[in-house]
Structures are given as C-alpha cells and as structure tokens.
Amino acid sequence: MKHFIGITILTIAMCCMSSLTSCMQNNGYIGDLWGQWRLEEITTDKMVEECDTVFFSFQSNVFQVRKVIYSSYDYTAFTGIYERSDEMIKFDFLNFNSNDIVTAEDSAAMLQELQRLYIYEVSPTFDIKSLNRNNMILQHNNHEYYFKKLN
C-alpha cells in the first residue's frame, strides 16, 4: 500500500511539473511576445484612432486577435500562426470565429472584418518598430499600431 501511495504521489508530481513547463520553449524561454497585448491606438500621418477593444495574444508560434464588443458581451476572434524575426512579424490568419478558413467566401468574410483594423490580406507582414516587455509598436501599410502589455 505504501508503494502504491508513493507511485501515486510521484505520478501527480510529474504531471504538475510537466504542466508548468509545457508552454516554454528551449531552455525555459517563452519569448518577449508571450502574453496578452491591448491595442491602444492606430495612427497614420493624418489620423489617430483610439482602440481599447482589440487584444492580441501570443503563445509559442500561435496568436489570437479578439475584438471585444462590450455592449453585447461578445467578441470577434481571429487565430493563426506567426513567424517572427527581430525586424518583422508575419501573421497567417487561419481561423475566424472558430471556423477554419477553407473557401474564398470564408476568406472574404474574415478580410471584411480585418479591414476594420486596416489589414487587407490573410498573411500580412508587420515591421517591428519597437518592442519591450511593456510596449510594442508595429507598422503595416503606413499604419502604426501601438500596444500595451497586459500580463
């Protein structure tokens, strides 16, 4: 019986340890994009658009963009994968409101919503103008996107 209890405790401890490290990459490094970022504003030479309802979340090479509609307690969600270098981030939007983008009609519906964020393609590339653990500035199609880190 003691042997069984010991094995049970060891198994539980191993499961807990593996869940603590499951989101990390090599050597425990999660990455400086990891977490949730709130889009504060989108700017061009001629306009400043305040934003407080759009959130970007990053984990490993997966991202999600949520546009929250506070009045109805609803949101629009886009998910996909991204590639990153020191100078740029390339997003591949693959899913819109829990539906995989399979047809041209699916893609058109998603792009119609993304245009509200001045994104006009399914695989846009953003230049990284600034990135630290609290703030990020991305640039795409002459628009600058200002983010604040939430966690």
C-alpha positions in Angstrom: 0.0 0.0 0.0 2.8 2.4 0.8 4.4 1.6 -2.5 1.1 2.4 -4.3 0.8 5.8 -2.5 4.4 6.6 -3.3 3.9 5.9 -7.0 0.6 7.9 -7.0 2.3 10.9 -5.4 5.2 10.6 -7.8 2.8 10.5 -10.8 0.9 13.5 -9.6 4.2 15.5 -9.1 5.4 14.6 -12.6 2.1 15.7 -14.1 2.3 19.0 -12.2 5.9 19.6 -13.3 5.2 18.9 -16.9 2.2 21.3 -16.9 4.4 24.0 -15.6 6.9 23.7 -18.4 4.6 22.9 -21.3 4.3 26.4 -22.6 8.0 27.1 -22.6 10.4 26.7 -25.5 14.1 25.6 -25.2 15.9 26.4 -22.0 12.6 27.8 -20.4 12.5 30.9 -22.7 8.9 31.8 -23.5 9.6 34.8 -25.7 9.1 38.5 -25.4 5.7 38.4 -27.3 4.2 35.9 -25.0 1.0 37.0 -23.3 -1.8 39.4 -24.0 -1.4 42.9 -25.6 -4.1 45.6 -25.8 -4.1 47.7 -29.0 -4.1 51.3 -27.7 -4.2 53.2 -31.0 -3.7 53.0 -34.7 -2.1 56.1 -36.4 -1.1 57.4 -39.8 0.2 60.8 -40.8 -3.4 62.1 -40.9 -5.3 60.2 -38.2 -5.2 58.8 -34.8 -7.7 56.1 -33.9 -8.1 55.2 -30.3 -8.6 51.5 -29.6 -9.4 49.7 -26.3 -11.4 46.8 -27.6 -8.7 44.8 -29.6 -6.4 42.3 -27.9 -3.6 40.3 -29.4 -2.5 37.1 -27.5 0.7 35.2 -28.3 1.9 31.8 -27.2 4.7 29.9 -28.9 4.0 30.5 -32.6 0.2 30.8 -32.3 -1.7 34.1 -32.0 -5.3 35.2 -31.4 -6.8 38.6 -32.1 -10.0 39.5 -30.3 -12.2 42.5 -31.0 -14.5 42.8 -28.0 -18.0 44.3 -28.3 -18.7 45.4 -24.7 -22.3 46.4 -25.3 -23.3 42.8 -26.2 -20.6 40.9 -24.2 -19.5 39.3 -27.5 -16.3 39.3 -29.5 -14.9 38.6 -32.9 -11.9 36.3 -32.9 -9.1 35.6 -35.4 -6.5 32.9 -34.8 -3.5 31.6 -36.7 0.3 31.2 -36.6 3.1 33.7 -37.0 6.7 33.9 -37.8 9.0 36.4 -36.3 12.4 37.9 -36.8 14.0 40.8 -35.0 12.6 43.2 -37.6 9.2 41.8 -38.5 6.2 39.6 -37.7 4.3 37.7 -40.4 0.8 36.6 -39.4 -1.1 33.8 -41.1 -4.8 34.2 -40.2 -6.3 30.6 -40.4 -9.5 30.8 -38.3 -12.3 33.3 -38.0 -14.8 33.0 -35.1 -13.9 29.3 -34.5 -14.3 28.4 -38.2 -11.3 27.4 -40.3 -10.8 29.5 -43.4 -11.3 26.9 -46.2 -13.1 28.7 -49.1 -12.7 32.0 -50.8 -16.0 33.1 -49.2 -14.6 32.3 -45.8 -11.5 34.3 -46.6 -13.6 37.3 -47.8 -15.8 37.3 -44.7 -12.7 37.3 -42.5 -11.0 40.0 -44.5 -14.1 42.2 -44.3 -13.7 42.2 -40.5 -9.9 42.6 -40.6 -10.3 45.7 -42.8 -11.6 47.5 -39.7 -8.0 47.1 -38.4 -6.6 48.3 -41.7 -5.4 44.7 -42.6 -6.3 43.8 -46.2 -4.7 40.4 -46.6 -4.7 37.0 -44.9 -0.9 36.9 -44.4 0.2 40.4 -43.6 3.8 41.3 -42.6 4.3 43.9 -39.9 7.6 45.8 -39.2 8.6 45.8 -35.6 9.4 49.5 -34.8 9.7 49.0 -31.0 9.3 46.1 -28.6 10.0 45.8 -24.9 8.3 44.0 -22.1 5.6 46.7 -21.7 5.1 48.3 -25.1 5.1 47.3 -28.7 4.8 49.4 -31.9 4.2 47.6 -35.2 3.9 49.1 -38.7 1.9 47.9 -41.6 0.6 49.7 -44.8 1.6 53.1 -43.4 -0.3 52.5 -40.2 1.4 52.3 -36.8 -0.1 50.0 -34.1 0.6 50.9 -30.5 0.2 48.1 -28.0 0.5 47.9 -24.2 1.3 44.6 -22.5 -1.4 43.4 -20.0 0.4 40.4 -18.5 
